[in-house]
Amino acid sequence: MSTIVRIDNIGGTGAGWAALALAGALAFAAPAAGDTITVASMLRGISSTPAQCAEIAQAVWVTVKGRGFCMRFYFSGSDGETRKPVVFLQGDRLGVLYLNTGAFAVPEGEKDINTDDLMRTAVSLSKQAKIPAIYLGRVGVEGSSGDHRFRHSILELQVTNAALDAIKQKYNFEGFHLMGQSGGAHLVAGLLALRQDVGCAVIGSGPLTPVKRSRPPDDPLLEHFNPADQVATIARNHADRIMVITDLADKKVSAQSQTNFVRKLEQTGRAVEQFIVQAPDDNRHGVLVYSRLALTGCLRRASTEEIAQEADKMSERIAASRPKENERGETSKSGAGAMGSGPRTDTVRPKPEPMMTR
């Protein structure tokens, strides 16, 4: 049976294209310090060769259906510490994608990525979880080659799965714990249907019933995958624990699609926990602070009730840090952030138009 827990102490205010060309190139070199992954390079698409990829210590070259990708990852910890590290997958970047033109509506605040920041996220997660952690770059962003227009596709899912297999072989891991935010959570849900080596799986604000493309692509691998269609397989693959983190007022991703995913899993007899929370950002979308709590609780085998109590305390701290309004309705100070140490998530839920994707 499913377990649904509501955490609601805080308020909701706060801060087709015809072809997918891999244009442009990133000069991969063994990084002594952080590399800068520019917005311009991610918009063009990033290419690599096996030789270039081999120069990067924390990268693996994978091939899916004859297409090669250099998948960059940021590993904090010794491979001898555990046989099952946690892997984090971040949300979408570059804003809304218009499928009919292949153009991104890049948000004004979109910034270049310094890979040191991604490593810091891995370090922070490792310290909190008390096991090694891996920040896995998604296709076309965060140092990984490819085109971010592939996001949410069967191809992105298969490439991500192949990258996990290669990392597993590289370090002789037994498997992984998985945690994802938004578009990354969509991948986590998809991976549950492909893998039988998953321990804890935390799915935060995931678009679990993605919009299908109005005109099917020439390449079937570019169609969006739907984790809800694979619940029977997910149930058979026996992940240790599946936890879904949802804000019912999420402005970017449908909360109902997350709940429907949970209900479908429940119908298979699979136990799944859904935590109903209030995210600290204006869009009520960024639930990473709760996902991290759920993950660490899962790792130490805490009960659902214990995790819920910790999340409730966290929500109270977030509420206390919010800006206070004076009698004229003006805020007196900036509220403290509560999204963890990772880079911001740029997953965008578009208006319900068939030619757009998150």
C-alpha positions as semicolon CSV with decimal commas, in nm:
position;residue;x (nm);y (nm);z (nm)
1;M;0,000;0,000;0,000
2;S;0,102;0,358;-0,052
3;T;0,176;0,596;0,231
4;I;0,087;0,962;0,180
5;V;0,220;1,215;0,429
6;R;0,140;1,583;0,419
7;I;0,391;1,845;0,531
8;D;0,211;2,177;0,518
9;N;0,344;2,419;0,777
10;I;0,485;2,678;0,537
11;G;0,320;2,924;0,304
12;G;0,349;2,938;-0,073
13;T;0,519;3,276;-0,124
14;G;0,890;3,348;-0,173
15;A;1,124;3,464;-0,425
16;G;0,992;1,930;-3,341
17;W;1,224;2,069;-3,458
18;A;1,292;1,872;-3,780
19;A;1,637;1,746;-3,683
20;L;1,856;1,739;-3,374
21;A;2,203;1,837;-3,488
22;L;2,497;1,805;-3,256
23;A;2,661;2,130;-3,354
24;G;2,954;2,292;-3,180
25;A;3,221;2,124;-2,975
26;L;3,354;2,137;-2,624
27;A;3,727;2,106;-2,583
28;F;3,741;1,831;-2,322
29;A;4,058;1,834;-2,119
30;A;4,155;1,679;-1,791
31;P;4,026;1,937;-1,542
32;A;4,265;2,057;-1,276
33;A;4,021;2,324;-1,164
34;G;3,658;2,372;-1,251
35;D;3,557;2,392;-1,614
36;T;3,305;2,647;-1,736
37;I;3,015;2,507;-1,936
38;T;2,867;2,807;-2,115
39;V;2,501;2,863;-2,190
40;A;2,599;2,919;-2,554
41;S;2,764;2,576;-2,580
42;M;2,465;2,404;-2,421
43;L;2,231;2,579;-2,663
44;R;2,438;2,463;-2,963
45;G;2,477;2,107;-2,840
46;I;2,806;1,963;-2,718
47;S;3,009;1,709;-2,912
48;S;3,295;1,486;-2,803
49;T;3,503;1,193;-2,918
50;P;3,606;0,881;-2,724
51;A;3,963;1,013;-2,709
52;Q;3,854;1,349;-2,567
53;C;3,628;1,177;-2,316
54;A;3,910;0,946;-2,202
55;E;4,109;1,252;-2,093
56;I;3,853;1,325;-1,821
57;A;3,894;1,114;-1,509
58;Q;3,531;1,140;-1,405
59;A;3,360;1,072;-1,736
60;V;3,246;0,763;-1,925
61;W;3,194;0,707;-2,297
62;V;2,871;0,524;-2,378
63;T;2,707;0,422;-2,703
64;V;2,332;0,388;-2,755
65;K;2,195;0,276;-3,092
66;G;2,522;0,372;-3,259
67;R;2,539;0,718;-3,102
68;G;2,824;0,804;-2,869
69;F;2,806;1,027;-2,562
70;C;3,062;1,144;-2,309
71;M;2,880;1,145;-1,978
72;R;3,046;1,358;-1,712
73;F;2,998;1,288;-1,343
74;Y;3,122;1,442;-1,019
75;F;3,211;1,182;-0,758
76;S;3,265;1,269;-0,394
77;G;3,411;0,991;-0,184
78;S;3,626;0,686;-0,217
79;D;3,498;0,397;-0,425
80;G;3,599;0,169;-0,137
81;E;3,358;0,333;0,108
82;T;3,040;0,173;-0,019
83;R;2,924;-0,051;-0,295
84;K;2,611;0,158;-0,352
85;P;2,657;0,539;-0,373
86;V;2,380;0,792;-0,420
87;V;2,338;0,947;-0,765
88;F;2,172;1,287;-0,808
89;L;2,007;1,403;-1,132
90;Q;1,922;1,772;-1,160
91;G;1,626;1,929;-1,337
92;D;1,606;2,077;-1,686
93;R;1,803;2,382;-1,791
94;L;1,775;2,649;-2,062
95;G;1,403;2,713;-2,013
96;V;1,102;2,615;-2,223
97;L;1,178;2,432;-2,549
98;Y;0,962;2,493;-2,855
99;L;0,950;2,163;-3,041
100;N;0,845;2,316;-3,373
101;T;1,157;2,534;-3,395
102;G;1,404;2,366;-3,160
103;A;1,451;2,701;-2,985
104;F;1,480;2,749;-2,610
105;A;1,313;3,038;-2,431
106;V;1,618;3,097;-2,214
107;P;1,535;3,259;-1,879
108;E;1,701;3,592;-1,811
109;G;1,890;3,453;-1,513
110;E;2,036;3,149;-1,691
111;K;2,408;3,128;-1,611
112;D;2,714;2,943;-1,728
113;I;2,797;2,638;-1,516
114;N;3,119;2,602;-1,322
115;T;3,180;2,234;-1,266
116;D;3,327;2,311;-0,924
117;D;2,971;2,395;-0,819
118;L;2,853;2,053;-0,929
119;M;3,131;1,887;-0,734
120;R;3,036;2,093;-0,429
121;T;2,682;1,961;-0,461
122;A;2,817;1,605;-0,463
123;V;3,035;1,678;-0,159
124;S;2,743;1,831;0,031
125;L;2,515;1,539;-0,050
126;S;2,786;1,291;0,047
127;K;2,830;1,459;0,385
128;Q;2,457;1,463;0,451
129;A;2,397;1,105;0,337
130;K;2,722;0,979;0,495
131;I;2,803;0,776;0,183
132;P;2,975;0,865;-0,145
133;A;2,766;1,072;-0,384
134;I;2,768;1,128;-0,759
135;Y;2,628;1,426;-0,945
136;L;2,560;1,284;-1,292
137;G;2,551;1,542;-1,572
138;R;2,251;1,509;-1,799
139;V;2,279;1,482;-2,176
140;G;2,395;1,810;-2,330
141;V;2,449;2,001;-2,006
142;E;2,676;2,003;-1,699
143;G;2,975;1,876;-1,898
144;S;2,805;1,582;-2,069
145;S;2,795;1,577;-2,447
146;G;2,483;1,569;-2,659
147;D;2,189;1,805;-2,701
148;H;1,958;1,912;-2,419
149;R;1,673;1,901;-2,671
150;F;1,686;1,525;-2,606
151;R;1,556;1,581;-2,255
152;H;1,261;1,369;-2,139
153;S;1,320;1,136;-2,433
154;I;1,369;0,761;-2,452
155;L;1,719;0,838;-2,581
156;E;1,811;1,046;-2,274
157;L;1,682;0,769;-2,048
158;Q;1,882;0,500;-2,227
159;V;2,199;0,710;-2,232
160;T;2,164;0,783;-1,860
161;N;2,112;0,415;-1,788
162;A;2,419;0,325;-1,997
163;A;2,622;0,584;-1,805
164;L;2,522;0,424;-1,474
165;D;2,626;0,084;-1,609
166;A;2,965;0,223;-1,711
167;I;3,020;0,394;-1,375
168;K;2,915;0,076;-1,198
169;Q;3,174;-0,120;-1,392
170;K;3,443;0,148;-1,348
171;Y;3,417;0,142;-0,969
172;N;3,284;-0,209;-0,916
173;F;2,968;-0,081;-0,752
174;E;2,680;-0,313;-0,664
175;G;2,416;-0,055;-0,752
176;F;2,292;0,293;-0,668
177;H;2,058;0,500;-0,460
178;L;1,886;0,754;-0,685
179;M;1,756;1,105;-0,621
180;G;1,620;1,345;-0,881
181;Q;1,463;1,688;-0,901
182;S;1,200;1,764;-1,167
183;G;1,338;1,651;-1,507
184;G;1,599;1,451;-1,316
185;A;1,321;1,290;-1,112
186;H;1,151;1,193;-1,439
187;L;1,473;1,006;-1,524
188;V;1,481;0,840;-1,181
189;A;1,128;0,708;-1,235
190;G;1,226;0,579;-1,579
191;L;1,541;0,415;-1,446
192;L;1,332;0,218;-1,196
193;A;1,187;0,028;-1,491
194;L;1,532;-0,048;-1,636
195;R;1,740;-0,136;-1,333
196;Q;1,732;-0,403;-1,064
197;D;2,014;-0,258;-0,853
198;V;1,840;0,046;-0,700
199;G;1,820;0,095;-0,325
200;C;1,646;0,417;-0,221
201;A;1,474;0,612;-0,499
202;V;1,355;0,967;-0,431
203;I;1,145;1,136;-0,700
204;G;1,106;1,511;-0,636
205;S;0,856;1,717;-0,838
206;G;0,888;1,486;-1,136
207;P;0,684;1,526;-1,458
208;L;0,572;1,167;-1,439
209;T;0,319;1,188;-1,721
210;P;0,501;1,409;-1,973
211;V;0,338;1,583;-2,266
212;K;0,355;1,371;-2,581
213;R;0,471;1,539;-2,895
214;S;0,186;1,640;-3,126
215;R;0,383;1,527;-3,431
216;P;0,575;1,205;-3,368
217;P;0,947;1,250;-3,438
218;D;1,117;1,072;-3,725
219;D;1,332;0,899;-3,465
220;P;1,123;0,699;-3,212
221;L;1,403;0,739;-2,957
222;L;1,321;1,110;-2,936
223;E;0,967;1,051;-2,812
224;H;0,907;1,132;-2,447
225;F;0,892;0,833;-2,216
226;N;0,614;0,787;-1,964
227;P;0,714;0,617;-1,636
228;A;0,349;0,559;-1,549
229;D;0,329;0,313;-1,838
230;Q;0,599;0,100;-1,675
231;V;0,466;0,059;-1,321
232;A;0,434;-0,320;-1,351
233;T;0,801;-0,347;-1,444
234;I;0,899;-0,102;-1,172
235;A;0,716;-0,315;-0,917
236;R;0,895;-0,629;-1,034
237;N;1,239;-0,469;-1,018
238;H;1,218;-0,440;-0,639
239;A;1,386;-0,112;-0,550
240;D;1,430;-0,101;-0,173
241;R;1,207;0,203;-0,127
242;I;1,031;0,450;-0,359
243;M;0,954;0,798;-0,227
244;V;0,768;1,068;-0,421
245;I;0,792;1,431;-0,304
246;T;0,503;1,649;-0,422
247;D;0,381;2,004;-0,376
248;L;0,013;2,013;-0,470
249;A;0,049;2,379;-0,575
250;D;0,347;2,314;-0,806
251;K;0,331;2,571;-1,089
252;K;0,578;2,393;-1,318
253;V;0,493;2,024;-1,301
254;S;0,155;1,860;-1,256
255;A;0,108;1,735;-0,902
256;Q;-0,177;1,518;-1,026
257;S;0,059;1,329;-1,259
258;Q;0,278;1,247;-0,959
259;T;-0,020;1,127;-0,757
260;N;-0,145;0,921;-1,051
261;F;0,196;0,753;-1,073
262;V;0,176;0,670;-0,703
263;R;-0,176;0,528;-0,739
264;K;-0,075;0,312;-1,034
265;L;0,215;0,171;-0,835
266;E;-0,019;0,107;-0,545
267;Q;-0,250;-0,091;-0,772
268;T;0,037;-0,331;-0,848
269;G;0,076;-0,397;-0,475
270;R;0,402;-0,204;-0,464
271;A;0,467;0,000;-0,149
272;V;0,538;0,366;-0,225
273;E;0,554;0,671;0,000
274;Q;0,431;1,011;-0,114
275;F;0,519;1,316;0,094
276;I;0,294;1,617;0,031
277;V;0,505;1,924;0,110
278;Q;0,515;2,297;0,047
279;A;0,823;2,393;-0,151
280;P;1,009;2,707;-0,040
281;D;1,026;2,880;-0,381
282;D;0,771;3,101;-0,554
283;N;0,687;2,830;-0,805
284;R;0,629;2,573;-0,530
285;H;0,850;2,341;-0,733
286;G;1,193;2,309;-0,572
287;V;1,162;2,027;-0,319
288;L;1,528;1,929;-0,301
289;V;1,555;2,010;0,069
290;Y;1,282;1,753;0,140
291;S;1,422;1,501;-0,107
292;R;1,754;1,506;0,073
293;L;1,576;1,446;0,405
294;A;1,384;1,156;0,255
295;L;1,700;1,005;0,110
296;T;1,896;1,021;0,434
297;G;1,598;0,883;0,622
298;C;1,575;0,594;0,380
299;L;1,946;0,519;0,413
300;R;1,921;0,488;0,789
301;R;1,595;0,291;0,761
302;A;1,384;0,557;0,931
303;S;1,009;0,505;0,928
304;T;0,775;0,715;0,718
305;E;0,653;0,885;1,035
306;E;1,008;0,973;1,145
307;I;1,090;1,124;0,807
308;A;0,765;1,319;0,810
309;Q;0,847;1,464;1,151
310;E;1,190;1,578;1,029
311;A;1,035;1,733;0,720
312;D;0,781;1,911;0,938
313;K;1,061;2,065;1,146
314;M;1,239;2,168;0,828
315;S;0,925;2,340;0,701
316;E;0,901;2,535;1,026
317;R;1,259;2,656;0,988
318;I;1,189;2,760;0,629
319;A;0,876;2,948;0,737
320;A;1,074;3,129;1,007
321;S;1,333;3,244;0,751
322;R;1,077;3,396;0,517
323;P;1,067;3,774;0,481
324;K;0,823;3,947;0,711
325;E;0,581;4,205;0,576
326;N;0,533;4,540;0,747
327;E;0,200;4,717;0,774
328;R;0,234;4,850;0,417
329;G;0,289;4,500;0,282
330;E;0,659;4,556;0,214
331;T;0,917;4,291;0,292
332;S;1,180;4,386;0,544
333;K;1,449;4,136;0,447
334;S;1,533;3,863;0,200
335;G;1,435;3,515;0,295
336;A;1,703;3,252;0,332
337;G;1,733;2,996;0,056
338;A;1,629;2,639;0,125
339;M;1,722;2,455;-0,194
340;G;2,041;2,289;-0,073
341;S;2,384;2,359;-0,214
342;G;2,326;2,257;-0,574
343;P;2,269;2,486;-0,873
344;R;1,920;2,611;-0,929
345;T;1,673;2,399;-1,122
346;D;1,542;2,542;-1,447
347;T;1,274;2,292;-1,529
348;V;0,988;2,494;-1,675
349;R;0,632;2,376;-1,714
350;P;0,497;2,531;-2,034
351;K;0,145;2,640;-2,109
352;P;-0,060;2,352;-2,246
353;E;0,051;2,394;-2,605
354;P;0,136;2,076;-2,797
355;M;0,454;2,211;-2,955
356;M;0,634;2,293;-2,632
357;T;0,821;2,084;-2,381
358;R;0,956;2,146;-2,034
